[in-house]
Amino acid sequence: MIFAGGPADAVERAAPVLEQLGTVRHCGPIGAGSAVKLVANTGLVTAVAALHDALAVAAALGVDRQTALDVLGRGALAGAVGRATAPGASFAVALAAKDARLALRHPVPAPVLEAALDLMQAAPDQDADLSSLVSADFCEGMLMRLTLDNPASVAAPFGDRFAHVARIDVGGGALLMLAGQVAVDDDGEVVAPGDPGAQAERIFEIVGGVLAAHGASFDDVLHIRTFMTDLADLPAYAAVRRRLFPGTPPPASTTVEISKLFLPGAVLEVEVTAVVRSR
């Protein structure tokens, strides 16, 4: 549709040319065409943003994407579904965001449009069509899921009383945070009391098992935080670390000396942060 502003007789004279581009709608005096365009695009971008949210909720709830689109296409968002799935559409996100900013220059509360603008500005490809806002990658990539679980393959030393692992999934990746690990056996007894090298071996055996349960390895470790009861034990601990993390540079690390750990005979406690693929 062509939104035309100006005197009626001028629009009428230009109509034969404009009609080659689309249906002509006389909107009023000079400037009215641009104003109506902003009104139309405000409706368009807020509807597409609402469709993004609906599909993001569908993904979070495990609803099949096509099922969600079919249902939404029969309801209030039918127009947005049609626009988002139409082949050959070309209205760049950056241009839609530009129109949203122009509309927001006017002194009117428009919280939904402001939220839609935030969404458009977060889009990774500003030159892509507006329909990219409802792509599966973008809708699901903004989800954040927190899981507190102890993998069945690596028994938590103290059973289910404490979370062994915190996992935050965002899009195609996840951040894995392992709680402080101490050198205990399957019965919760300290391994090799007072021996930093042997305890380091056991701790990283546990850490390696947890990482493997989440599809990761020592190569995916970002940061290691170590608590030691005596920094004089650092060489024995470092020897184990160097063998397990031979890469250059190694993971970032923090080592702190403390007076004692909560289990008698334990001289090391290790926390690990790693990056892994989303499930």
Summary of the structure (lengths in Angstrom):
residues: 279
radius of gyration: 29.1
end to end distance: 44.7
largest distance: 95.8
contacts: 805
relative contact order: 0.10
helix: 47%
strand: 20%
